[in-house]
Amino acid sequence: SSPVIQEEAVRDLLSHLDPHRSMGPDGIHPRVLKQLTDELAKWLSIIFQQSWLTGDVPDDWKLANAMPIHKKGQKEEPGNYRPVSLTSVPGKIMEQVIL
């Protein structure tokens, strides 16, 4: 049986987004999502539900921008970096709602 995506759960996650976080490869900034919480919660919950039922996820939500982040030591050494992936904010919200 599939979970029912609750609009209120989506609204709660949207309203608690950190507006200072980076946007993912889809170009949707968390600040915009947070500011439009009331307008987007219903529509995103419908998209999330359909995605769960069909197994189809928007292509932009599958992408990530990998960025090297310096850990420690000399910055000239490639081994002193770790990769961080910036993914789609709506995609991350869907993961949180479903999982």
Stockholm file with secondary structure:
# STOCKHOLM 1.0

chainA/1-99         SSPVIQEEAVRDLLSHLDPHRSMGPDGIHPRVLKQLTDELAKWLSIIFQQSWLTGDVPDDWKLANAMPIHKKGQKEEPGNYRPVSLTSVPGKIMEQVIL
#=GR chainA/1-99 SS CCCCCCHHHHHHHHHTCCTTSCCCTTCCCHHHHHHTHHHHHHHHHHHHHHHHHHCCCCGGGGCEEEEEEECSSCTTCGGGEEEEEEECHHHHHHHHHHC
#=GC SS_cons        CCCCCCHHHHHHHHHTCCTTSCCCTTCCCHHHHHHTHHHHHHHHHHHHHHHHHHCCCCGGGGCEEEEEEECSSCTTCGGGEEEEEEECHHHHHHHHHHC
//
